[in-house]
Amino acid sequence: MAILPKRWEQWAYGLVGGCIGGGAQSVTTWMGMTAARAIGVNVPQLNFKALGVIFLTGVVTHGFAFLAKSPLPPPSSGDTEKYIIPGSQRDKYPRK
C-alpha cells in the first residue's frame, strides 16, 4: 500500500507533467526542422541521436522551470488528507 501526502502527490504530478511537456515540445521542434528541410530550408539534418539530445534538454529545462516556480510542495495546513495511489484493488476495501 503506497500512501503519499496529497501535497507531495500534487507537486510530483506537476513536475512530471512539466517534464513530459518539455519532451513533447522537443519532438515537435525536431519534426518542424525535418519538415523545413524537406521543403528546402537550409537547416542541419537531424538524426535520432540529435533528437535524444534535444529531448533531454527539453525535459531538463522544463523540469528546472517547474522547480524554479515550486521548489518544494507548499507547507502543510494541518490537513492530514492522504492519497492512495490507484491500481491496488486490495486497498479499496477495509479488511474485517
C-alpha positions in Angstrom: 0.0 0.0 0.0 1.5 3.3 -1.1 0.3 6.3 0.7 1.6 9.8 -0.1 0.6 13.1 1.4 -1.7 14.8 -1.0 0.5 17.9 -1.3 3.6 15.8 -2.3 1.5 13.8 -4.8 0.2 17.0 -6.5 3.8 18.5 -6.6 5.3 15.4 -8.1 2.4 15.3 -10.7 3.2 18.8 -11.7 6.9 18.1 -12.0 6.4 15.0 -14.2 3.8 16.9 -16.3 6.3 19.7 -16.9 9.0 17.2 -18.0 6.6 15.4 -20.3 5.6 18.8 -21.8 9.3 19.6 -22.4 9.9 16.3 -24.1 6.8 16.8 -26.3 7.9 20.3 -27.3 11.3 18.9 -28.2 9.8 16.3 -30.5 7.7 18.9 -32.2 10.8 21.1 -32.8 12.6 18.1 -34.3 9.6 17.4 -36.6 9.4 21.1 -37.6 13.1 21.1 -38.5 12.7 17.9 -40.6 9.7 19.4 -42.4 11.7 22.6 -43.1 14.5 20.6 -44.6 12.0 18.8 -46.8 10.7 22.0 -48.3 14.2 23.3 -49.0 15.0 25.5 -46.0 18.7 25.3 -45.1 18.7 23.7 -41.6 21.0 20.9 -40.4 19.9 17.4 -40.9 18.9 15.7 -37.6 19.2 12.1 -36.6 17.8 10.2 -33.7 20.9 10.9 -31.6 20.3 14.7 -32.1 16.6 14.0 -31.2 17.7 12.4 -28.0 19.8 15.4 -27.0 17.0 17.8 -27.9 14.5 15.7 -25.9 16.7 15.5 -22.8 17.4 19.3 -23.0 13.6 20.0 -23.2 12.9 17.6 -20.3 15.6 19.1 -18.1 14.8 22.8 -18.8 11.1 22.3 -18.2 11.8 20.4 -15.0 14.1 23.2 -13.8 11.5 25.8 -14.8 8.9 23.9 -12.6 11.4 23.7 -9.7 12.1 27.4 -10.0 8.4 28.1 -9.6 7.7 25.5 -7.0 10.9 24.2 -5.4 9.0 22.2 -2.7 5.4 21.4 -2.0 3.5 24.1 -0.1 3.7 23.8 3.7 1.1 21.6 5.4 -2.0 23.3 6.5 -2.6 20.7 9.1 -4.8 18.7 6.9 -3.9 15.1 7.2 -5.6 14.0 3.9 -3.8 11.1 2.3 -3.9 9.9 -1.2 -3.8 6.2 -2.0 -2.1 5.6 -5.3 -4.6 4.0 -7.7 -4.1 0.5 -9.0 -4.2 -1.5 -5.9 -7.6 -3.3 -5.6 -6.6 -4.6 -2.2 -6.7 -1.1 -0.8 -10.2 -0.3 -1.9 -12.0 -2.1 0.8 -11.1 -2.2 4.5 -10.2 -5.6 6.0 -12.6 -7.0 8.5 
